[in-house]
């Protein structure tokens, strides 16, 4: 089969990544960002574009460990399905939630165009497909809800996907991209505009000071900041009141090569539990499929090979009649919130801005968070800020639905 084993290098191959060694840390700055994944880098880019003084600390290399494990989906469809969103939040708020992700794709596209970034960005459909008649019935309910929420979507049952005899929901104008090419370019642009980036630099603590916040680095260097942005995967400091609102899952991913034009170029997901998701990329001489799923709670010791094998069996059935070869596989962590929405904003009115628990939608949530942060700094109203507020109340009814 030519399997290479656990391999995170898919988004690192061929990407020229400059290093950002720790240089002299200034005594003070306006904004300190903790965490150099896509969320931290997007924040640094947005702040530097407005000539804000920014220092970004990353304890490893930019983008490694989490961002480079992604599948690079950009979709307005989120992990919490629209039926549950309406049950939890009502039509108006559920519509805003989905709209925020669609707008995030627009933000990504605008940045790519303005900054002339080559990152394999492509608008494409997202297909929610049924594996059986039970899922098909659910899709018919979902399309009814999507229409009420103002989402551009259409139910079809024409066999056009090439692998399922059941129906599917098509959502046009979604997207996919090469996340590390994108993020690497953003970091370079932010750095050129004056943002200080320090890799292999771990923050030890953040404490209040009469003039703002004191950020201590593990080598005992200290920098004063007006505000700190916690862009780490889990909230910095693992504060109990924030961490207890989350649960960590592991998702498993495999890459395959297929005959060219075997399937439509798009992103896909099914309605199984645990669910599956994949993207098809048309390459020069073949198609690439990146397929994931079989998520399980990270606290439960699971058999990684068993989970991967389940995806292999699923893929073999899905692609029956198509030659397909596995080239590599990997896994990544997904931090879920209790109500299926990200936490974005300040907690208890403090000076630390948090962005975490992005479920499986980090590519769009990172840009939603950046825009909410920027609007808060500029004292502009943001219609999504209250929805993702870290201090929002979660009812027992909401918990039972998930």
N, C-alpha and C positions, 0 to 999 in steps of 0.2 A: 504493500500500500504506500510506501514511501513516507511513513509517518515520522515526524521529527520530534514528537514529544511536547511537553509543556513548553510553550514558546510565546513570549510576549513581544517578539521583535517585529511583528507584522507592521506596526505603525512606526518603527524606528529604522527599518531598512531604507537606505538611500537618502535619509534625511540628514543634512548637515546641521548639526546642533552646536552652536557656540557654547562654551562654558562660561559661567559667571562666578568666578572665584570671589570669596569675601575680601573686600578691600576695606579701607578705613570707614567705619560706620559713623555717620554723622551723629552729633549729640542730640539733635532734634529734627523732627520732620512733621509734616502734616498727617500723613497716613502710613501706618505699618500694615502690611498684608502678611499673614502667616499662612503659608501653603502655596506651592507653585504648581498646582494642577491647573486645569483649564479655567476653573472659577477664579483663582487668584490671578492668573495671567490676564484674563478678560478684565478684571477689576483694575489691574495695573495699567492696562491699555486705555481704558475709558477715563481713568483719572489723569493719566499723563497727557491725554489729548486735550484736557482742559487746564493744562499747566499746573496741576497739583503736585506737590512734593510727595513722592512715594518711595517707600523702601519695602521690597518684597523679600522675605526669608523663606527658603525651602531647605528642609533638612537633608534631602538627597539631590537628585537631578530633576529639573523641571519636567513635569508630566509623567514621571515614572511611578509605577506601582498601581495607580488607579486609572488615570487618563489613558495611558497606553494599553489598557486592557479593554477599552470600549469597542463597540462595533460601529461607532460613528453614525448612528441614526440621527436624523433631524426631523421629528414628526410632531404634529399637533395632537396626535393620539397618545395618551399617557397610560401608565400601567394601571391606574384605577379606571375601570371602564365607565363609560358615560351614564349607564343606568344607575350605578352606585353613586356617581357624582350628583345626579339629580336627586336621589333619595336622601343624600346627606345635606346638600346645600341649596336645593331648589334650582329652577330653570335659569334664573338670572345669573347667580353666582357660578353655577356649573359652566354656563356659556363663557363667562369671563375667564375661568380657569383654562379652558381649551383655547380661547383667543390669545391668552398670554404666550402659549407655546407657538402658535402660528406666527405671532409677532416676533418671537425670538428667532425663528427661521429667517424672517425678513431682515432682522438686525444682522445676523451672520452674513447673509447675502450682500447687504449694503457695505459692511466692513470689508469683505473680500473685494468688492468692486472698487471702493474708494482707495484701498491700500494696494490694489493689484497683486493679491495673494494667489499663488498657484497652489491649490490644495485639493484638486479633484472634486470640487464642489459641483453637485448636479441636482437640479430639481427633478423629482421623480414621483410617481404615485406611491402611496402606501396601501397595501392590500391586507384587509382582515379577512381571512378565509376560513371555511368550515371543513373539518375532516370527516364529519358525519352529519346525519339528519338532525341530531339533537343540537349541535353547534349551529347548524343552518337556521333553525328556529330562533336561536338566540340572536343571530345576526340580523334577522328580520325585526326583532325588538330594538336592537341597537341602532339600526338605520332610522327607525321612527324617532328615537330620542335625538340622534344627531341632527336630523332635520329641524326639530324643535329648538335646538341649540344654535341654529344658524350655520352649521358646518357644511361646507361643500363636499358632499359625499353621495354615492350612488350605489344601490344594490344591483348586482348582476349575477346571472347564472348562465353564462354563455360558453363555459369551458375554455376561455381564452388564456387562463393561467397555465394550462398545460399539465397540471398535476392533480387536479381535484375535480370530481364530477359534481361537487356541491357548490353552493353559491358563495359569493364574496362581496365585501364592501370596498369600493375604490374611493380613496381620498387623494385627489390630484394635488400637485404643487407642494409636496413634502420635499425632503432632501436627504442627502448623504454627503460625506466628505472624508478627507484624510485628516484626522484630528491633529496628529503631531506636526504635519506640515503647516497647518493653520495656526496652532498654538505657538510653534517655534517662531513663525513670522511675527505674530502679535508681540511676543516677548522682545524680539529684536527692535520692533518699532517703538515700544514703550521705553526700552533702554536708550534708544537714540534720542528720545524726547526728554530724557533726564531721569527716568525711573532708575533707582538703584536696585539691582537684583543680586542676591547673595545665595548661591547654591551651597550645599553641604554645611548649612548653618541652621542650627536648631534653636528655637526659642524656648527658654526655660520657664519663664513666668511673665505675667502681665499684672501690674498692680496700679491702684489708683494713686494719683498725685494731684496736688493742688492746681497744677497747670495742665492736667490731662491724665495721661497714662504713661507708666514707665515699663518699657519692654526690655527684659533681661535676656541676653543670649547666653548659651551654655559656657562660653569662654569668659563670662562675667562682664562682657561689654553691655552697656545700658544705653538705650535711646528713648527720648521722650517723644510722644506722639499725641496729636489731638484726638485721633480715633484709630482703633485697631479693627481690621477686617479679618475675621476667622474664616479662612477658606480651606481649612483642613477637612478631611473626609468626615471625621466626627468632630463635634464642637471642641475647640481648643480648651484644654483643661479638663475635658470630659465632665463638665458640670452635671451634677446629678439631675437637676430639674430639667435639663435639656436631653441628656443621654437616655434617661428613662422613658423618653417619648419615642424611642427608636428600636428597631430590631435589625440585625445584620444577616444578610443572606449571601450565599455564594452561587454564582451563575457560571455555567460551563459553555464553552464556545469551541467550535471546530471550523476549520477552513477546508474547502473542497475546490477542485477544478472540475469544470463541466465543459461539454462541447459548446462552441461559440453560438450565441443566440438560442440556447436551450430553453431559457425562461426569460420573461420580460424583465428588463432592468428596473428594479424597484426595491422597496423594503416591504417586508411581509411579517404577519403575526397571526397566530391561531387563537382559539378560545379555550384550549384545554387547560387543565389545572394539574400540574404545573404547565405553563404555556411554553410555546416555542416562537422564536423570531429569527428572521434571516434577511440578508441583503444579497442581491445579485448585481455584480459589477461586470460589464462587458469590457474585457481586456483585448489586446491585439489579436491573440491567437486562441483564446479560450475565455470562458466565463469563470468568474470567481464567486463562490457562495461562502458567506460567513454566517453560520447558523448557531444559535445558542438557546439555552433554556434549562429545564430540569433544576430550577433554583431550589435550594434547601437552606434552612436556618444554619448559619455558620457555627452556632454554639453546639449543634449536634454533629458528632463525629460521623461524617458520611464517607462512603467509598467513592472516591473521585472517579476511578475507572468505571464503576458501575453507572454513575451518572453520565459519563461520556458515552458509554456503550448504549445507554437508552437513547441518546441523541443519534448515535450511529444507526440504530435499528429504525428509529423514526425517519431519518434521512433516506435510508435504503428504500423504505416503503414509499416515501414522498417522491423519490426520483426513480422509481421503477421504470425501466425502459431507457434511462439516460445513463451513459457511462459517467462515473464520478469517482474521483480519487482524493482521499484525505491527504492533506499536506502538512497540517499541524493542528495543535489544539492548545487551549489554555483555559484559565478560569479567572474570575474577578469577583470582588466583593460589591454588594449592593446594599446601601443603608436605606431602610424603609422607615417612614414615619407611621405613627399610629393611625392616622386618617388618610394616608395615601398622598399627601401633599408635602412639598418641601417646607422647611423652616427658613425664612429669610427675614432678617431685621434685627433690631436691638432687643435684648432681653431685659425686662424690668427697667427700661429707660437708661441703661448703662451706655458706656462709650464704646462697647465692642459690638460690631455688626457681624452677625452670624449668617452663614449660608451652608446648609447641610441637609442630609436626608433626602437626596434627590431621586430616590427609588431607582428606576431604570432610565431616567430621562435627564441625565446630567448635561448633555450637550445643549439642550434648550434652557434648562434651569440655570446654568451658569450665566447665560445672557440675561435672563429675567432678573437674576440677583444683581448683576452689574448695573442694570437700568434702575432698579429700585434703590440701590446704593447711591447712584449718581443723583437721582431726583431728591433723595433725602438730604444729601449734602447741599444741593442747590435750592433746598426748601421749595421744591415743586411737588405738586400732587401726583401721586402714582396710583392708578385705579386698582392695581394688583397688590399693593403693600399690605392692606388689611387681611387679604385672603391668606397670605403666606406668613403673617406675623408669628414670631416665635412664641408669643404669649397667648395665642388664641386658645379658647376653651375647646376641649374635645369631649363630646358627650358619650355616655355609655352606649347610646343607640348607634352612634357612628362606629364605635369599636366593634359592636356586634355585627355590623354590616360587612366588615372587612375580614 
